[in-house]
Amino acid sequence: MPFYDLRCPNCDKEFNIYASMAEKTEKKIACPECGEKNLETVYKTGPAFIRGVKDFSCPNRHICGAGCQHG
Ligand SMILES: [Zn+2]
């Protein structure tokens, strides 16, 4: 099962939880603080991952990490 980082828009609590995709999309996950079910997903992707995916400037179409010199 996937691991989700969720944030409650009601009481601002962030928490993470293992849940199935269905449990999440059907909003069966409730905030442990206040029981709110309309939770926001927090995407905690590392800076290296973001750079790798979004750097489309590489002429070699590499997924550019720190090592690619565009050569
Ligand atoms: Zn809450």
PDB file of the backbone (N, CA, C, O) and the ligand in Angstrom, with CONECT records:
HET     ZN  A 101       1
ATOM      1  N   MET A   1       0.846  -1.198   0.000  1.00  0.00           N
ATOM      2  CA  MET A   1       0.000   0.000   0.000  1.00  0.00           C
ATOM      3  C   MET A   1       0.878   1.244   0.000  1.00  0.00           C
ATOM      4  O   MET A   1       1.951   1.261   0.603  1.00  0.00           O
ATOM      5  N   PRO A   2       0.422   2.253  -0.664  1.00  0.00           N
ATOM      6  CA  PRO A   2       1.206   3.492  -0.693  1.00  0.00           C
ATOM      7  C   PRO A   2       1.183   4.224   0.644  1.00  0.00           C
ATOM      8  O   PRO A   2       0.312   4.022   1.491  1.00  0.00           O
ATOM      9  N   PHE A   3       2.164   5.064   0.782  1.00  0.00           N
ATOM     10  CA  PHE A   3       2.356   5.835   1.994  1.00  0.00           C
ATOM     11  C   PHE A   3       2.041   7.285   1.673  1.00  0.00           C
ATOM     12  O   PHE A   3       2.658   7.866   0.781  1.00  0.00           O
ATOM     13  N   TYR A   4       1.108   7.869   2.370  1.00  0.00           N
ATOM     14  CA  TYR A   4       0.690   9.222   2.058  1.00  0.00           C
ATOM     15  C   TYR A   4       1.080  10.213   3.145  1.00  0.00           C
ATOM     16  O   TYR A   4       0.980   9.936   4.340  1.00  0.00           O
ATOM     17  N   ASP A   5       1.528  11.373   2.690  1.00  0.00           N
ATOM     18  CA  ASP A   5       1.649  12.519   3.587  1.00  0.00           C
ATOM     19  C   ASP A   5       0.400  13.359   3.395  1.00  0.00           C
ATOM     20  O   ASP A   5       0.113  13.819   2.290  1.00  0.00           O
ATOM     21  N   LEU A   6      -0.323  13.552   4.451  1.00  0.00           N
ATOM     22  CA  LEU A   6      -1.583  14.294   4.347  1.00  0.00           C
ATOM     23  C   LEU A   6      -1.585  15.488   5.289  1.00  0.00           C
ATOM     24  O   LEU A   6      -0.913  15.497   6.321  1.00  0.00           O
ATOM     25  N   ARG A   7      -2.355  16.484   4.906  1.00  0.00           N
ATOM     26  CA  ARG A   7      -2.495  17.660   5.747  1.00  0.00           C
ATOM     27  C   ARG A   7      -3.970  17.960   5.924  1.00  0.00           C
ATOM     28  O   ARG A   7      -4.751  17.901   4.974  1.00  0.00           O
ATOM     29  N   CYS A   8      -4.339  18.280   7.146  1.00  0.00           N
ATOM     30  CA  CYS A   8      -5.728  18.597   7.428  1.00  0.00           C
ATOM     31  C   CYS A   8      -5.952  20.100   7.259  1.00  0.00           C
ATOM     32  O   CYS A   8      -5.317  20.899   7.945  1.00  0.00           O
ATOM     33  N   PRO A   9      -6.847  20.489   6.354  1.00  0.00           N
ATOM     34  CA  PRO A   9      -7.109  21.917   6.146  1.00  0.00           C
ATOM     35  C   PRO A   9      -7.884  22.533   7.302  1.00  0.00           C
ATOM     36  O   PRO A   9      -7.964  23.756   7.421  1.00  0.00           O
ATOM     37  N   ASN A  10      -8.449  21.696   8.143  1.00  0.00           N
ATOM     38  CA  ASN A  10      -9.276  22.178   9.236  1.00  0.00           C
ATOM     39  C   ASN A  10      -8.430  22.593  10.446  1.00  0.00           C
ATOM     40  O   ASN A  10      -8.602  23.686  10.984  1.00  0.00           O
ATOM     41  N   CYS A  11      -7.515  21.709  10.869  1.00  0.00           N
ATOM     42  CA  CYS A  11      -6.727  22.019  12.063  1.00  0.00           C
ATOM     43  C   CYS A  11      -5.237  22.135  11.751  1.00  0.00           C
ATOM     44  O   CYS A  11      -4.421  22.329  12.652  1.00  0.00           O
ATOM     45  N   ASP A  12      -4.884  22.015  10.461  1.00  0.00           N
ATOM     46  CA  ASP A  12      -3.516  22.247  10.016  1.00  0.00           C
ATOM     47  C   ASP A  12      -2.523  21.171  10.454  1.00  0.00           C
ATOM     48  O   ASP A  12      -1.312  21.387  10.406  1.00  0.00           O
ATOM     49  N   LYS A  13      -3.024  20.032  10.873  1.00  0.00           N
ATOM     50  CA  LYS A  13      -2.138  18.964  11.288  1.00  0.00           C
ATOM     51  C   LYS A  13      -1.637  18.196  10.078  1.00  0.00           C
ATOM     52  O   LYS A  13      -2.410  17.846   9.187  1.00  0.00           O
ATOM     53  N   GLU A  14      -0.318  17.933  10.053  1.00  0.00           N
ATOM     54  CA  GLU A  14       0.243  17.066   9.026  1.00  0.00           C
ATOM     55  C   GLU A  14       0.527  15.708   9.627  1.00  0.00           C
ATOM     56  O   GLU A  14       1.036  15.605  10.743  1.00  0.00           O
ATOM     57  N   PHE A  15       0.201  14.680   8.891  1.00  0.00           N
ATOM     58  CA  PHE A  15       0.480  13.328   9.365  1.00  0.00           C
ATOM     59  C   PHE A  15       0.667  12.425   8.157  1.00  0.00           C
ATOM     60  O   PHE A  15       0.281  12.769   7.040  1.00  0.00           O
ATOM     61  N   ASN A  16       1.262  11.269   8.396  1.00  0.00           N
ATOM     62  CA  ASN A  16       1.386  10.325   7.294  1.00  0.00           C
ATOM     63  C   ASN A  16       0.786   8.986   7.674  1.00  0.00           C
ATOM     64  O   ASN A  16       0.718   8.615   8.846  1.00  0.00           O
ATOM     65  N   ILE A  17       0.361   8.287   6.664  1.00  0.00           N
ATOM     66  CA  ILE A  17      -0.463   7.108   6.905  1.00  0.00           C
ATOM     67  C   ILE A  17      -0.335   6.141   5.731  1.00  0.00           C
ATOM     68  O   ILE A  17      -0.207   6.545   4.575  1.00  0.00           O
ATOM     69  N   TYR A  18      -0.373   4.868   6.061  1.00  0.00           N
ATOM     70  CA  TYR A  18      -0.482   3.853   5.022  1.00  0.00           C
ATOM     71  C   TYR A  18      -1.956   3.633   4.723  1.00  0.00           C
ATOM     72  O   TYR A  18      -2.756   3.403   5.630  1.00  0.00           O
ATOM     73  N   ALA A  19      -2.307   3.706   3.453  1.00  0.00           N
ATOM     74  CA  ALA A  19      -3.698   3.474   3.085  1.00  0.00           C
ATOM     75  C   ALA A  19      -3.746   2.995   1.645  1.00  0.00           C
ATOM     76  O   ALA A  19      -2.828   3.249   0.865  1.00  0.00           O
ATOM     77  N   SER A  20      -4.798   2.316   1.304  1.00  0.00           N
ATOM     78  CA  SER A  20      -4.961   1.906  -0.081  1.00  0.00           C
ATOM     79  C   SER A  20      -5.404   3.110  -0.904  1.00  0.00           C
ATOM     80  O   SER A  20      -5.902   4.101  -0.370  1.00  0.00           O
ATOM     81  N   MET A  21      -5.210   2.998  -2.221  1.00  0.00           N
ATOM     82  CA  MET A  21      -5.643   4.061  -3.120  1.00  0.00           C
ATOM     83  C   MET A  21      -7.133   4.328  -2.945  1.00  0.00           C
ATOM     84  O   MET A  21      -7.567   5.480  -2.922  1.00  0.00           O
ATOM     85  N   ALA A  22      -7.915   3.253  -2.822  1.00  0.00           N
ATOM     86  CA  ALA A  22      -9.367   3.400  -2.678  1.00  0.00           C
ATOM     87  C   ALA A  22      -9.720   4.131  -1.389  1.00  0.00           C
ATOM     88  O   ALA A  22     -10.605   4.986  -1.368  1.00  0.00           O
ATOM     89  N   GLU A  23      -9.024   3.788  -0.327  1.00  0.00           N
ATOM     90  CA  GLU A  23      -9.299   4.454   0.948  1.00  0.00           C
ATOM     91  C   GLU A  23      -9.055   5.951   0.842  1.00  0.00           C
ATOM     92  O   GLU A  23      -9.773   6.754   1.437  1.00  0.00           O
ATOM     93  N   LYS A  24      -8.043   6.311   0.084  1.00  0.00           N
ATOM     94  CA  LYS A  24      -7.728   7.726  -0.043  1.00  0.00           C
ATOM     95  C   LYS A  24      -8.733   8.435  -0.946  1.00  0.00           C
ATOM     96  O   LYS A  24      -9.266   9.485  -0.586  1.00  0.00           O
ATOM     97  N   THR A  25      -8.990   7.857  -2.121  1.00  0.00           N
ATOM     98  CA  THR A  25      -9.884   8.538  -3.065  1.00  0.00           C
ATOM     99  C   THR A  25     -11.320   8.568  -2.553  1.00  0.00           C
ATOM    100  O   THR A  25     -12.078   9.484  -2.871  1.00  0.00           O
ATOM    101  N   GLU A  26     -11.684   7.586  -1.777  1.00  0.00           N
ATOM    102  CA  GLU A  26     -13.040   7.577  -1.224  1.00  0.00           C
ATOM    103  C   GLU A  26     -13.128   8.323   0.108  1.00  0.00           C
ATOM    104  O   GLU A  26     -14.155   8.310   0.787  1.00  0.00           O
ATOM    105  N   LYS A  27     -12.031   8.965   0.452  1.00  0.00           N
ATOM    106  CA  LYS A  27     -11.967   9.812   1.646  1.00  0.00           C
ATOM    107  C   LYS A  27     -12.368   9.066   2.917  1.00  0.00           C
ATOM    108  O   LYS A  27     -13.160   9.543   3.729  1.00  0.00           O
ATOM    109  N   LYS A  28     -11.789   7.880   3.052  1.00  0.00           N
ATOM    110  CA  LYS A  28     -12.044   7.101   4.256  1.00  0.00           C
ATOM    111  C   LYS A  28     -10.986   7.355   5.329  1.00  0.00           C
ATOM    112  O   LYS A  28     -11.044   6.804   6.428  1.00  0.00           O
ATOM    113  N   ILE A  29     -10.026   8.196   4.982  1.00  0.00           N
ATOM    114  CA  ILE A  29      -8.993   8.532   5.958  1.00  0.00           C
ATOM    115  C   ILE A  29      -9.429   9.792   6.698  1.00  0.00           C
ATOM    116  O   ILE A  29      -9.808  10.789   6.083  1.00  0.00           O
ATOM    117  N   ALA A  30      -9.370   9.736   7.997  1.00  0.00           N
ATOM    118  CA  ALA A  30      -9.796  10.889   8.783  1.00  0.00           C
ATOM    119  C   ALA A  30      -8.597  11.475   9.537  1.00  0.00           C
ATOM    120  O   ALA A  30      -7.681  10.753   9.932  1.00  0.00           O
ATOM    121  N   CYS A  31      -8.623  12.764   9.722  1.00  0.00           N
ATOM    122  CA  CYS A  31      -7.605  13.445  10.511  1.00  0.00           C
ATOM    123  C   CYS A  31      -7.620  12.905  11.945  1.00  0.00           C
ATOM    124  O   CYS A  31      -8.677  12.836  12.572  1.00  0.00           O
ATOM    125  N   PRO A  32      -6.442  12.522  12.466  1.00  0.00           N
ATOM    126  CA  PRO A  32      -6.393  11.983  13.823  1.00  0.00           C
ATOM    127  C   PRO A  32      -6.720  13.028  14.894  1.00  0.00           C
ATOM    128  O   PRO A  32      -7.036  12.674  16.030  1.00  0.00           O
ATOM    129  N   GLU A  33      -6.644  14.294  14.540  1.00  0.00           N
ATOM    130  CA  GLU A  33      -6.917  15.348  15.512  1.00  0.00           C
ATOM    131  C   GLU A  33      -8.400  15.696  15.585  1.00  0.00           C
ATOM    132  O   GLU A  33      -8.982  15.770  16.667  1.00  0.00           O
ATOM    133  N   CYS A  34      -9.002  15.909  14.413  1.00  0.00           N
ATOM    134  CA  CYS A  34     -10.359  16.461  14.415  1.00  0.00           C
ATOM    135  C   CYS A  34     -11.342  15.632  13.611  1.00  0.00           C
ATOM    136  O   CYS A  34     -12.540  15.916  13.623  1.00  0.00           O
ATOM    137  N   GLY A  35     -10.857  14.603  12.907  1.00  0.00           N
ATOM    138  CA  GLY A  35     -11.772  13.737  12.180  1.00  0.00           C
ATOM    139  C   GLY A  35     -12.145  14.242  10.797  1.00  0.00           C
ATOM    140  O   GLY A  35     -12.967  13.632  10.114  1.00  0.00           O
ATOM    141  N   GLU A  36     -11.552  15.349  10.381  1.00  0.00           N
ATOM    142  CA  GLU A  36     -11.804  15.878   9.044  1.00  0.00           C
ATOM    143  C   GLU A  36     -11.392  14.850   7.988  1.00  0.00           C
ATOM    144  O   GLU A  36     -10.339  14.223   8.107  1.00  0.00           O
ATOM    145  N   LYS A  37     -12.220  14.678   6.958  1.00  0.00           N
ATOM    146  CA  LYS A  37     -11.901  13.690   5.929  1.00  0.00           C
ATOM    147  C   LYS A  37     -11.524  14.320   4.595  1.00  0.00           C
ATOM    148  O   LYS A  37     -11.061  13.626   3.690  1.00  0.00           O
ATOM    149  N   ASN A  38     -11.713  15.600   4.472  1.00  0.00           N
ATOM    150  CA  ASN A  38     -11.344  16.265   3.226  1.00  0.00           C
ATOM    151  C   ASN A  38      -9.894  16.732   3.326  1.00  0.00           C
ATOM    152  O   ASN A  38      -9.612  17.921   3.474  1.00  0.00           O
ATOM    153  N   LEU A  39      -8.977  15.756   3.240  1.00  0.00           N
ATOM    154  CA  LEU A  39      -7.573  16.031   3.509  1.00  0.00           C
ATOM    155  C   LEU A  39      -6.800  16.357   2.244  1.00  0.00           C
ATOM    156  O   LEU A  39      -7.128  15.890   1.153  1.00  0.00           O
ATOM    157  N   GLU A  40      -5.770  17.166   2.415  1.00  0.00           N
ATOM    158  CA  GLU A  40      -4.915  17.506   1.286  1.00  0.00           C
ATOM    159  C   GLU A  40      -3.696  16.597   1.290  1.00  0.00           C
ATOM    160  O   GLU A  40      -3.171  16.241   2.345  1.00  0.00           O
ATOM    161  N   THR A  41      -3.261  16.233   0.105  1.00  0.00           N
ATOM    162  CA  THR A  41      -2.050  15.437  -0.013  1.00  0.00           C
ATOM    163  C   THR A  41      -0.837  16.365  -0.064  1.00  0.00           C
ATOM    164  O   THR A  41      -0.821  17.347  -0.807  1.00  0.00           O
ATOM    165  N   VAL A  42       0.163  16.042   0.726  1.00  0.00           N
ATOM    166  CA  VAL A  42       1.398  16.821   0.721  1.00  0.00           C
ATOM    167  C   VAL A  42       2.434  16.049  -0.082  1.00  0.00           C
ATOM    168  O   VAL A  42       2.749  14.900   0.231  1.00  0.00           O
ATOM    169  N   TYR A  43       2.949  16.677  -1.100  1.00  0.00           N
ATOM    170  CA  TYR A  43       3.952  16.003  -1.922  1.00  0.00           C
ATOM    171  C   TYR A  43       5.343  16.425  -1.482  1.00  0.00           C
ATOM    172  O   TYR A  43       5.795  17.542  -1.734  1.00  0.00           O
ATOM    173  N   LYS A  44       6.001  15.494  -0.820  1.00  0.00           N
ATOM    174  CA  LYS A  44       7.337  15.811  -0.316  1.00  0.00           C
ATOM    175  C   LYS A  44       8.387  15.166  -1.213  1.00  0.00           C
ATOM    176  O   LYS A  44       8.973  14.140  -0.867  1.00  0.00           O
ATOM    177  N   THR A  45       8.607  15.764  -2.338  1.00  0.00           N
ATOM    178  CA  THR A  45       9.623  15.243  -3.230  1.00  0.00           C
ATOM    179  C   THR A  45      10.907  16.005  -3.006  1.00  0.00           C
ATOM    180  O   THR A  45      10.905  17.226  -2.848  1.00  0.00           O
ATOM    181  N   GLY A  46      11.988  15.279  -2.994  1.00  0.00           N
ATOM    182  CA  GLY A  46      13.283  15.893  -2.761  1.00  0.00           C
ATOM    183  C   GLY A  46      13.690  16.778  -3.918  1.00  0.00           C
ATOM    184  O   GLY A  46      13.219  16.596  -5.041  1.00  0.00           O
ATOM    185  N   PRO A  47      14.562  17.733  -3.652  1.00  0.00           N
ATOM    186  CA  PRO A  47      15.003  18.663  -4.691  1.00  0.00           C
ATOM    187  C   PRO A  47      15.682  17.968  -5.870  1.00  0.00           C
ATOM    188  O   PRO A  47      15.542  18.410  -7.010  1.00  0.00           O
ATOM    189  N   ALA A  48      16.408  16.897  -5.612  1.00  0.00           N
ATOM    190  CA  ALA A  48      17.092  16.187  -6.699  1.00  0.00           C
ATOM    191  C   ALA A  48      16.071  15.550  -7.642  1.00  0.00           C
ATOM    192  O   ALA A  48      16.236  15.562  -8.861  1.00  0.00           O
ATOM    193  N   PHE A  49      15.035  15.007  -7.061  1.00  0.00           N
ATOM    194  CA  PHE A  49      13.997  14.372  -7.872  1.00  0.00           C
ATOM    195  C   PHE A  49      13.295  15.405  -8.737  1.00  0.00           C
ATOM    196  O   PHE A  49      13.059  15.163  -9.921  1.00  0.00           O
ATOM    197  N   ILE A  50      12.963  16.539  -8.168  1.00  0.00           N
ATOM    198  CA  ILE A  50      12.281  17.594  -8.910  1.00  0.00           C
ATOM    199  C   ILE A  50      13.152  18.086 -10.061  1.00  0.00           C
ATOM    200  O   ILE A  50      12.681  18.269 -11.183  1.00  0.00           O
ATOM    201  N   ARG A  51      14.429  18.294  -9.759  1.00  0.00           N
ATOM    202  CA  ARG A  51      15.345  18.772 -10.785  1.00  0.00           C
ATOM    203  C   ARG A  51      15.460  17.741 -11.909  1.00  0.00           C
ATOM    204  O   ARG A  51      15.460  18.092 -13.089  1.00  0.00           O
ATOM    205  N   GLY A  52      15.556  16.479 -11.531  1.00  0.00           N
ATOM    206  CA  GLY A  52      15.723  15.433 -12.528  1.00  0.00           C
ATOM    207  C   GLY A  52      14.558  15.336 -13.491  1.00  0.00           C
ATOM    208  O   GLY A  52      14.746  15.170 -14.696  1.00  0.00           O
ATOM    209  N   VAL A  53      13.373  15.439 -12.962  1.00  0.00           N
ATOM    210  CA  VAL A  53      12.197  15.263 -13.809  1.00  0.00           C
ATOM    211  C   VAL A  53      11.904  16.515 -14.622  1.00  0.00           C
ATOM    212  O   VAL A  53      11.476  16.428 -15.773  1.00  0.00           O
ATOM    213  N   LYS A  54      12.131  17.661 -14.034  1.00  0.00           N
ATOM    214  CA  LYS A  54      11.686  18.881 -14.694  1.00  0.00           C
ATOM    215  C   LYS A  54      12.737  19.542 -15.570  1.00  0.00           C
ATOM    216  O   LYS A  54      12.442  20.509 -16.272  1.00  0.00           O
ATOM    217  N   ASP A  55      13.971  19.025 -15.534  1.00  0.00           N
ATOM    218  CA  ASP A  55      14.984  19.625 -16.385  1.00  0.00           C
ATOM    219  C   ASP A  55      14.871  19.056 -17.786  1.00  0.00           C
ATOM    220  O   ASP A  55      15.461  18.021 -18.095  1.00  0.00           O
ATOM    221  N   PHE A  56      14.117  19.732 -18.627  1.00  0.00           N
ATOM    222  CA  PHE A  56      13.961  19.271 -19.999  1.00  0.00           C
ATOM    223  C   PHE A  56      14.910  20.015 -20.928  1.00  0.00           C
ATOM    224  O   PHE A  56      14.820  19.899 -22.150  1.00  0.00           O
ATOM    225  N   SER A  57      15.819  20.779 -20.332  1.00  0.00           N
ATOM    226  CA  SER A  57      16.715  21.576 -21.169  1.00  0.00           C
ATOM    227  C   SER A  57      17.869  20.759 -21.722  1.00  0.00           C
ATOM    228  O   SER A  57      18.568  21.211 -22.629  1.00  0.00           O
ATOM    229  N   CYS A  58      18.077  19.566 -21.192  1.00  0.00           N
ATOM    230  CA  CYS A  58      19.191  18.743 -21.652  1.00  0.00           C
ATOM    231  C   CYS A  58      18.963  18.294 -23.094  1.00  0.00           C
ATOM    232  O   CYS A  58      17.941  17.670 -23.381  1.00  0.00           O
ATOM    233  N   PRO A  59      19.876  18.591 -23.994  1.00  0.00           N
ATOM    234  CA  PRO A  59      19.695  18.227 -25.404  1.00  0.00           C
ATOM    235  C   PRO A  59      19.728  16.723 -25.636  1.00  0.00           C
ATOM    236  O   PRO A  59      19.239  16.232 -26.654  1.00  0.00           O
ATOM    237  N   ASN A  60      20.305  16.000 -24.695  1.00  0.00           N
ATOM    238  CA  ASN A  60      20.356  14.538 -24.839  1.00  0.00           C
ATOM    239  C   ASN A  60      19.148  13.860 -24.226  1.00  0.00           C
ATOM    240  O   ASN A  60      19.068  12.632 -24.182  1.00  0.00           O
ATOM    241  N   ARG A  61      18.216  14.658 -23.756  1.00  0.00           N
ATOM    242  CA  ARG A  61      17.015  14.152 -23.110  1.00  0.00           C
ATOM    243  C   ARG A  61      17.346  13.243 -21.931  1.00  0.00           C
ATOM    244  O   ARG A  61      16.615  12.303 -21.618  1.00  0.00           O
ATOM    245  N   HIS A  62      18.447  13.545 -21.302  1.00  0.00           N
ATOM    246  CA  HIS A  62      18.784  12.828 -20.091  1.00  0.00           C
ATOM    247  C   HIS A  62      17.825  13.246 -18.984  1.00  0.00           C
ATOM    248  O   HIS A  62      17.260  14.339 -19.006  1.00  0.00           O
ATOM    249  N   ILE A  63      17.659  12.358 -18.025  1.00  0.00           N
ATOM    250  CA  ILE A  63      17.104  12.817 -16.768  1.00  0.00           C
ATOM    251  C   ILE A  63      18.291  13.386 -16.019  1.00  0.00           C
ATOM    252  O   ILE A  63      18.999  12.660 -15.320  1.00  0.00           O
ATOM    253  N   CYS A  64      18.505  14.649 -16.159  1.00  0.00           N
ATOM    254  CA  CYS A  64      19.739  15.257 -15.681  1.00  0.00           C
ATOM    255  C   CYS A  64      19.846  15.265 -14.189  1.00  0.00           C
ATOM    256  O   CYS A  64      19.029  15.884 -13.508  1.00  0.00           O
ATOM    257  N   GLY A  65      20.827  14.597 -13.671  1.00  0.00           N
ATOM    258  CA  GLY A  65      21.163  14.725 -12.268  1.00  0.00           C
ATOM    259  C   GLY A  65      22.365  15.620 -12.175  1.00  0.00           C
ATOM    260  O   GLY A  65      22.659  16.392 -13.088  1.00  0.00           O
ATOM    261  N   ALA A  66      23.064  15.510 -11.057  1.00  0.00           N
ATOM    262  CA  ALA A  66      24.228  16.368 -10.856  1.00  0.00           C
ATOM    263  C   ALA A  66      25.329  16.049 -11.855  1.00  0.00           C
ATOM    264  O   ALA A  66      26.160  16.908 -12.148  1.00  0.00           O
ATOM    265  N   GLY A  67      25.350  14.835 -12.382  1.00  0.00           N
ATOM    266  CA  GLY A  67      26.475  14.398 -13.209  1.00  0.00           C
ATOM    267  C   GLY A  67      26.396  14.785 -14.661  1.00  0.00           C
ATOM    268  O   GLY A  67      27.431  14.831 -15.325  1.00  0.00           O
ATOM    269  N   CYS A  68      25.235  15.065 -15.186  1.00  0.00           N
ATOM    270  CA  CYS A  68      25.105  15.296 -16.620  1.00  0.00           C
ATOM    271  C   CYS A  68      25.680  16.634 -17.016  1.00  0.00           C
ATOM    272  O   CYS A  68      25.304  17.668 -16.464  1.00  0.00           O
ATOM    273  N   GLN A  69      26.583  16.619 -17.963  1.00  0.00           N
ATOM    274  CA  GLN A  69      27.162  17.866 -18.464  1.00  0.00           C
ATOM    275  C   GLN A  69      26.537  18.229 -19.816  1.00  0.00           C
ATOM    276  O   GLN A  69      27.079  19.057 -20.548  1.00  0.00           O
ATOM    277  N   HIS A  70      25.435  17.630 -20.134  1.00  0.00           N
ATOM    278  CA  HIS A  70      24.783  17.814 -21.420  1.00  0.00           C
ATOM    279  C   HIS A  70      25.703  17.446 -22.562  1.00  0.00           C
ATOM    280  O   HIS A  70      25.585  17.975 -23.667  1.00  0.00           O
ATOM    281  N   GLY A  71      26.640  16.517 -22.284  1.00  0.00           N
ATOM    282  CA  GLY A  71      27.577  16.120 -23.330  1.00  0.00           C
ATOM    283  C   GLY A  71      27.114  14.832 -23.979  1.00  0.00           C
ATOM    284  O   GLY A  71      27.771  14.329 -24.890  1.00  0.00           O
TER     285      GLY A  71
HETATM  286 ZN    ZN A 101      -7.769  17.986  11.561  1.00  0.00          ZN2+
END
